[in-house]
Amino acid sequence: MYPKELNYTMPAEWEKHERTFISWPVQASMVFPDNYKSVSEGYAEIIKAIAEFEPVTVIVNPEELEAVEVFNFGANVTLLPVRHNDAWLRDNGPTFVAAGDGKLAGVNWKFNAWGGKYMPWDLDDEVAPQILESLQVERFDAPLVMEGGSIHTDGEGTLITTEECLLNTNRNPELSRSEIEEYVRQYTGTESIIWLKRGLSGDETDGHVDNIACFAAPGKVIIQVCDDKEDENYEITRENLRILENAVDAKGRKLEIIRIQQPPRVDYEDSRLTLSYLNFYFVNGGIILPVFGGTAAETDKLAEQQLAALFPDRRIRTVNGMAVIGEGGNVHCTTQQMPARK
């Protein structure tokens, strides 16, 4: 049976967590392996920031346990030996779903390294089952290639994604749009899907939604926007805004839309970095927000102020967003929340 048939649904990310899972970076798989030390320090900063709010489990390749222990994360951080090829647990880890009776389960999506972009990925495809086995929670194996960064939910039946990613022929070429939509509904327990068109320029994940839009609450969506008509993101964000302005959620509500200004463009090694404030991560009582410094100092401050106003009951904890972005993602991409069991 599908999770939905058993009354499982994917909770909103802002609901209480039991813990956060995150993977330690693997030098052999990095785009820029010479940056391994600085990227590891960036991951350590993220882990320590999250641990200020809730327990963290770090997935580590067994042979690297001693090297990672040197970071002295403290009592709120546990290391779990699991072999993996790459470090983006949002995408190769399980998507947790919860039932009304307090039961928790995990969806094990198929993983092919963002459309076969990075080899090998065989170990990554086995990460989710091992995490779920360590937790001794029920597992649902989905016949669908999908990454957690490609979906956001409001916890009340509405999911948001992009056509660029979920309908990309490098993921599930044998499935139609309606078949993909039905699988997503059945495994996340949602009713309605809002399809944005494209993700941000330079995003090698083929447009993950967690860089461009997310729910702040049921009926409320945050979107990162661009006002520079010469920037590719101008038309991308305008198109997505038009979709959101005309959308209704599973409860029939029109959406309240909050705009956050994108940081200035930054290139590295002749490629655009996908800088996004929406790659923030909800933690218990707080938000972990990547900021970028330099030319982004002004937009950094604006993003922090907007989120503080939107979430007055949460502490905004900033981290250096430049530390890991060269590898293709940021805070939200590195993490996977485990909902608290009721």
C-alpha positions in Angstrom: 0.0 0.0 0.0 1.0 3.6 -0.5 1.8 5.8 2.5 -1.2 8.0 1.7 -3.6 5.0 1.9 -2.2 4.3 5.4 -2.9 8.0 6.4 0.8 9.1 6.3 1.6 12.6 5.2 4.8 14.6 4.9 4.8 17.2 7.7 5.8 20.8 7.1 9.4 21.4 7.8 8.6 24.0 10.5 6.9 21.3 12.7 8.9 20.0 15.7 11.9 17.8 14.8 13.3 14.9 16.7 16.6 15.5 15.1 18.4 16.5 11.9 20.4 14.2 9.6 23.4 15.5 7.6 26.2 13.8 5.6 29.8 14.6 5.9 31.5 15.6 2.6 33.5 13.1 0.5 36.6 14.6 -1.1 36.6 12.1 -4.0 33.2 13.3 -5.1 33.7 17.0 -4.8 33.6 19.3 -7.8 36.6 21.1 -6.3 38.4 18.5 -4.2 41.3 20.9 -3.3 38.7 22.9 -1.3 38.0 19.9 1.0 39.4 21.5 4.1 37.3 24.7 3.8 34.2 22.8 2.8 34.6 20.5 5.8 34.9 23.6 8.0 31.7 24.9 6.4 29.9 21.7 7.2 31.2 21.8 10.7 29.8 25.4 11.1 26.4 24.2 9.9 26.4 21.2 12.2 27.3 23.2 15.2 24.7 25.9 14.4 21.9 23.2 14.1 23.1 21.5 17.3 22.3 24.8 19.2 18.7 24.0 18.6 18.3 20.2 18.3 20.1 16.9 18.1 22.1 16.2 14.9 23.2 12.8 13.4 26.1 13.1 11.0 26.4 10.3 8.3 30.2 9.6 8.0 32.1 7.1 5.9 33.5 4.6 8.5 37.1 5.2 7.5 36.6 9.0 8.2 35.1 8.7 11.7 38.3 9.6 13.6 39.0 12.6 11.3 35.5 13.9 11.9 35.6 13.4 15.6 38.4 16.0 15.8 35.8 18.7 15.2 34.5 18.1 18.8 30.8 18.7 18.0 29.6 18.1 21.5 27.0 15.9 23.1 24.1 17.0 20.8 25.9 15.5 17.8 26.1 11.8 17.0 28.2 10.2 14.2 26.6 7.3 12.3 28.9 5.2 10.0 27.1 4.8 6.7 29.0 4.6 3.4 28.1 7.3 0.9 29.4 8.8 -2.3 28.3 12.4 -1.8 27.1 14.7 0.9 23.7 16.1 0.0 21.4 14.3 2.3 18.4 16.3 1.4 18.5 14.5 -1.9 19.6 11.0 -1.2 18.2 10.6 2.4 14.7 9.5 3.3 11.7 11.8 3.2 9.9 11.3 6.5 6.1 10.9 6.7 3.9 10.8 9.8 0.5 9.3 10.6 -2.1 10.7 12.9 -1.5 7.9 15.5 2.1 9.1 16.0 3.7 6.5 13.7 6.7 7.6 11.6 7.9 6.1 8.4 10.3 7.1 5.6 10.1 7.2 1.8 13.1 5.8 0.0 13.2 7.5 -3.4 15.4 6.2 -6.2 18.5 8.4 -6.6 20.6 8.8 -9.7 22.8 11.8 -8.8 20.7 14.5 -10.3 20.2 12.9 -13.7 23.5 10.9 -13.8 25.7 14.0 -13.4 28.1 12.4 -10.9 29.4 8.9 -10.8 29.4 6.7 -8.9 26.1 7.0 -6.9 25.4 3.4 -5.9 26.3 4.1 -2.2 24.1 7.2 -2.1 21.1 5.2 -3.4 21.5 2.9 -0.3 21.8 5.7 2.3 18.1 6.2 3.0 17.4 2.5 3.7 20.3 2.4 6.2 19.1 5.5 8.0 15.6 4.1 8.3 16.9 0.7 9.5 19.0 2.4 12.2 15.8 4.1 13.4 13.7 1.0 13.0 10.9 2.8 11.3 8.8 1.5 8.4 10.1 2.1 4.9 8.3 2.7 1.7 10.3 2.2 -1.5 9.1 4.6 -4.2 9.5 3.6 -7.9 10.5 7.2 -8.7 13.8 9.0 -9.1 13.4 12.1 -6.9 15.4 14.4 -4.6 14.1 15.9 -1.4 15.3 19.4 -2.5 12.8 19.3 -5.4 9.7 19.5 -3.2 8.3 21.6 -0.4 5.1 21.0 1.5 2.8 23.1 3.7 1.8 20.1 5.8 -1.8 20.6 4.9 -2.0 18.8 1.5 -0.2 21.2 -0.8 3.2 20.6 -2.4 5.3 22.9 -4.5 7.9 21.8 -7.1 9.3 22.7 -10.6 8.6 21.3 -14.0 12.3 21.7 -14.8 13.3 19.1 -12.2 10.5 16.7 -11.7 9.6 16.4 -15.4 13.2 16.3 -16.6 13.9 13.3 -18.9 17.1 12.5 -17.0 15.0 11.5 -14.0 12.0 9.4 -15.0 11.8 9.4 -18.8 9.4 6.5 -18.9 6.7 8.3 -16.8 4.2 10.9 -17.9 3.5 14.1 -15.9 0.3 12.7 -14.5 2.1 9.4 -13.4 4.8 11.4 -11.7 2.2 13.6 -10.0 0.3 10.6 -8.8 3.4 8.9 -7.3 4.3 12.1 -5.5 0.8 12.5 -4.1 0.7 8.9 -2.9 4.1 8.8 -1.3 3.9 12.3 0.4 0.2 12.1 1.3 -0.5 15.4 -0.4 -3.6 16.5 -2.4 -2.5 19.4 -4.6 0.7 20.2 -6.5 1.7 23.7 -7.6 4.0 23.4 -10.6 6.5 26.3 -11.0 8.4 26.3 -14.3 12.1 26.7 -13.7 14.6 27.0 -10.8 17.4 29.6 -10.5 20.0 30.2 -13.2 23.1 28.0 -12.7 21.4 25.4 -10.6 22.9 22.1 -11.6 20.1 20.2 -9.9 17.9 21.2 -12.8 15.9 23.7 -10.8 15.3 22.4 -7.3 12.5 24.3 -5.7 14.4 24.8 -2.4 16.4 27.5 -4.0 13.5 29.5 -5.4 10.4 29.1 -3.3 9.1 27.6 0.0 6.2 27.7 2.3 6.4 29.9 5.3 3.1 28.7 6.6 -0.1 27.2 5.1 -1.3 29.6 2.5 2.0 31.6 2.6 4.9 31.3 0.2 8.3 33.0 0.1 9.9 33.4 -3.3 13.4 34.8 -4.1 13.1 37.5 -6.8 15.4 39.4 -9.2 14.7 42.9 -10.4 17.6 43.1 -12.9 16.2 42.7 -16.4 19.6 41.7 -17.7 19.7 38.7 -15.3 18.3 35.3 -16.4 16.6 35.1 -13.0 14.5 38.1 -13.8 12.2 36.2 -16.3 12.5 33.0 -14.3 11.2 34.6 -11.1 8.6 36.7 -12.9 7.2 33.5 -14.5 7.1 31.7 -11.2 5.5 34.7 -9.5 2.7 34.7 -12.1 2.0 31.0 -11.3 1.9 31.6 -7.6 -0.4 34.6 -7.9 -2.9 32.5 -9.8 -2.6 29.4 -7.7 -4.8 28.1 -4.9 -3.7 25.5 -2.3 -5.4 22.2 -1.4 -7.7 24.1 1.0 -8.8 26.5 -1.8 -6.9 29.4 -0.4 -5.2 32.1 -2.6 -1.6 32.4 -1.6 0.1 35.2 0.3 3.4 35.8 -1.4 6.5 37.2 0.3 9.4 38.3 -1.9 13.0 38.2 -0.9 15.6 39.9 -3.1 18.3 37.7 -4.5 21.9 38.4 -3.6 24.2 39.9 -6.3 25.5 37.5 -8.9 28.8 35.7 -8.0 30.8 33.5 -10.4 33.4 30.9 -9.5 35.6 29.1 -12.0 33.6 30.5 -14.9 30.2 29.2 -13.5 27.5 31.0 -11.7 27.0 30.1 -8.1 23.3 29.5 -7.1 23.1 31.9 -4.2 19.8 31.6 -2.4 18.5 32.8 0.9 15.6 30.3 0.5 18.1 27.5 1.1 17.6 28.2 4.8 16.6 25.4 7.2 13.9 25.4 9.9 15.1 24.0 13.3 13.3 23.8 16.6 12.9 27.4 17.7 15.1 28.8 14.9 16.2 29.2 11.3 19.7 28.5 9.9 20.2 31.1 7.2 23.1 31.2 4.8 24.5 34.6 4.2 27.1 35.5 1.6 29.0 38.7 2.6 31.0 40.9 0.3 28.7 42.4 -2.4 25.7 40.7 -0.7 26.1 42.5 2.6 23.0 44.6 2.0 20.7 41.8 0.8 22.1 39.6 3.6 20.8 42.1 6.1 17.4 42.5 4.3 16.9 38.7 4.2 17.7 38.3 7.9 15.4 41.2 8.8 12.5 39.8 6.7 12.8 36.3 8.1 13.0 37.7 11.7 9.8 39.7 11.0 8.1 36.6 9.4 9.1 34.3 12.3 9.2 36.4 15.4 9.2 33.3 17.6 12.4 31.9 16.0 16.0 32.9 16.3 17.7 33.6 13.0 21.1 31.9 13.1 23.3 32.9 10.2 26.1 30.8 8.8 28.7 31.4 6.0 26.8 30.5 2.8 29.9 30.8 0.7 31.6 27.9 2.5 29.8 25.0 0.7 28.1 26.7 -2.3 30.9 26.0 -4.7 29.9 22.3 -4.4 26.4 23.1 -5.6 24.2 23.6 -2.6 23.7 25.1 0.8 22.2 24.6 4.2 18.9 23.1 3.2 20.5 20.8 0.7 22.8 19.3 3.3 20.1 18.5 5.8 17.1 16.3 6.3 14.6 16.7 9.2 13.2 13.9 11.2 9.8 14.9 12.6 9.2 14.5 16.3 7.2 11.3 17.1 4.0 12.3 18.8 
